[in-house]
Amino acid sequence: MNLWPVMILAGLATYAIRLSFILLIGVRRPPELAQRALRFVPPAVLTAIFVPELLLSGGQLDMSLGNARLVAGTIAIVIAWKTRNIFLTILVGMGVLWLLEFGF
């Protein structure tokens, strides 16, 4: 029963932190340098998420053609770059990964 107060306090603390940024910064426009820097946050976060998934296999760096995730991810990146179609990118990337992992 002690877990609920901790969860509620953590939720309130998280909400307060986010609200403080809205209240303090939301009324003013950030400087141009900050705006330019913030444009790079989404690609940086996305890269930090998917690069380890593509390059690490079993906790080891694996940049060979035997790494199914790397091959499928590379193909998906090319499809995304050429078509700019998210549905096709997901479909092709997952299809290639499935084919490579199950050996068809």
N, C-alpha and C positions, 0 to 999 in steps of 0.2 A: 504494500500500500504506500510505501515511501517513494515509489517511482513516479507517481502522478504529480506530486508537487514539484519534483525536479523537472519533469517534462513541461509542465506549465510555466515554470520560471524560465527555462531555456527558450521556450516559444516567445514569451514576453520580451526577453532580452534581445532575441533576434529581431522581433518586430520593432523594438525601440531603436536599435541600431539602424535599421533601414529607414525608419521614419525620421530619424535625426538628419540623415542625408537629404531627404526630401524637403524637410522644413528649413534646413540651413542653406542648401545649395539650390533648391528648386525654384526659388524666387529670382535668382540671378542667373545670367548666362555665363557658363564657364569660359575661361580665357581660350583664345584660338589654339594655343599650343596644347592645352588639355583636351580640347575637342579633337584635334588631329591625333593625339596619342590614344584616345579612347576608341577611335576607329579600328585600331589594331588589336583590341582586346578579344573580340569574337574569333578571328582567325587564330590567334595565339592559343586560346583555350581549346579550340577544336583540334589544333595540331597536337597539343599536349595530351589530348585524350586518345587520338587515333594512331599516332606514330608508334608508341610502345606496343599497341595491339598488332600493328603490321610487322614490326621489326623483331619483336621478342617471341621466341617459341620455346616454351619450357623454361623460361627465365634466362635464356641465353640469346645473344644476338644471332639471328639467322637471316642472312640476306641471299639465300640460295633460291633456286627455282623449286625446291622441295617445300618451301614455306608457302602453303596454300593461301594463307591470309595476305601475304605480301603480293602474290600474283593476282589474286582477286581484287585486292585494294588498288593495285596499280591500274588494272583494267577499269575499275570503277572510276578512278580519278580521270583517266583519259576520256571515258564516256561523259562524265560530268563536264569536263572542259570543252569537249566538242559539241555536245547537245544542249547543255544547260537545263536538262530535264531531270528533276530529282527522282521521279518515279522510275524512269528508265535506268538511271544510275543505280538505284537500290535493287531493282529487278535483275539487272545484269551482274552486279557485284555479288549479290547473294546467290544467284544461279551458278556463277563460276565457282564461288567458294564451295557450294554444295557438291558440284560435280567433282572438284578436286579432292575434297575430303572423303567422299564416298567412292572415289575411284572409278567413275563411269567414263 
